[in-house]
Amino acid sequence: MADIRPGWCEIRLPYREDLCQQHGFFHAGITTTVVDSAGGYAGFSLMAPGSSVLSVEFKINLLAPGDGELLIATGEVVKPGKNLVIARGDVYVVKGMKTTHCAMMQQTLVTMHGKADNGGETK
């Protein structure tokens, strides 16, 4: 995570071969995961203490191949709400001195009131 502030988050992911598809581009699943997380953290940053967040839906458009050495995903809250939060996300790939907008997302998050994250433990 590179930066987080109320309603906004940026995640940076350096190139690794195991994150890529057969042509050496960042895999669409990785691109989607990173922007979903950025949007989720942006929304979570505005939620009440003792709550947690879940994505309930998102739409992603892949605009260009993820061809580069760094993936940058940003998430921003468009409309905060007590139960549902609408966020958007953008993904950029950096190759040398060139930055390319490679994906965009719209997302709906749900606030899980009174359900703090449990650190992966099952109840």
N, C-alpha and C positions, 0 to 999 in steps of 0.2 A: 504494500500500500504506500503510495507516494505522498498523498495529501488527503486530508478529510477535514471538512468544516460543516456547519449545519446545512443540511440539504444538498451537499456536494461531496463527491469522492473521486479520486484518481488512483488507478492501479497501473503499475508498469510491470511488464513481463518481458525479460530478455529472451532472445532466441535460444532454443534448445532443440536439437534434432528430434527428441522424443515427443515434442509438442507439434510436430509438423505432419503434413500428409505426403503423398508420394512424390510431389513436385518440389518439396522443400519449403512450401508456404506454411505459415501458421494454420493449423487445422481449424475449420469452421466451428467445430465443437469447443475448441479452446477459446477462440474469439468470443463465442457466445457465453461461455462460462465466465470469462473475465468481465464482460460488460454487464452480465446479470449480477455479478457480485458487486460491481461498482454502483449500479443502481440500487441494489439492496442495502448497501452500507449508507448511501446517501439518504434513503428513506429511514433507515434505522436510526440515523443521527438525530432525527426529529421525533422519535417515539419516546413515550414515557418510560422512566426507569422501571425495571422489572418486567418489561415487555420483550418480545423477540419478533423477528420478521420472517415472513415466507413470501416467495414469489407465487402469485396465483396465475399469472399469464404474462407472456411477452411476445412481441413480434420483432423479428430481426430482419433487416435487409443487408445482404452482403453486397457491397458496392465495388470492391476490387480485391484481388488476391492479397493475402497477408504476407507479402514478400518483403522481408526486411529483418533487421536485427533487434528490433524493439517494438513491442505492442503497447500502446497507451490507450486505456479505456477510462472514460469519464462517465459518471452518473450524476444526474441532477434531478431534484424533485420539481415537478411541474405543478402538482396540486397535492398539498398535504391534507390528510383527513384523519378523523379519529380512528376509523377502522381500515379504510382503503387509502393507499397513497399511489399517485400516478407519478412515474419517473420516466426520464428519457436517458439514453446513453449513446455515446459515440465512441468509435474505435479508430485509432490512427496507427499506421505502421510506419516506422522510420527506417530508411535505408540510405546510409551515407548522410548527405545533407538534405535529402528529400523526405517529406512527410506526406503520406497519402491517407485520405479518409477512406477506410475500408469497410466500415459497417455502422449501422445506426439501429437503435432499438427503442421501442416504447414498451412500458412495463407497468403492471399493476401489482402492488404489494399489499399484503394483509398484516395488520398489527395483531400479534398474539398477546393480548392483554393478560397480565398476571402469569405469563409463561416465560420466565427468563431462560436463556440458553442453559442447557444442563451439561455442557462440556462433553457431549457425545454419549453420556450415560443413558441407559434406558430405564424407564420407571416401571 
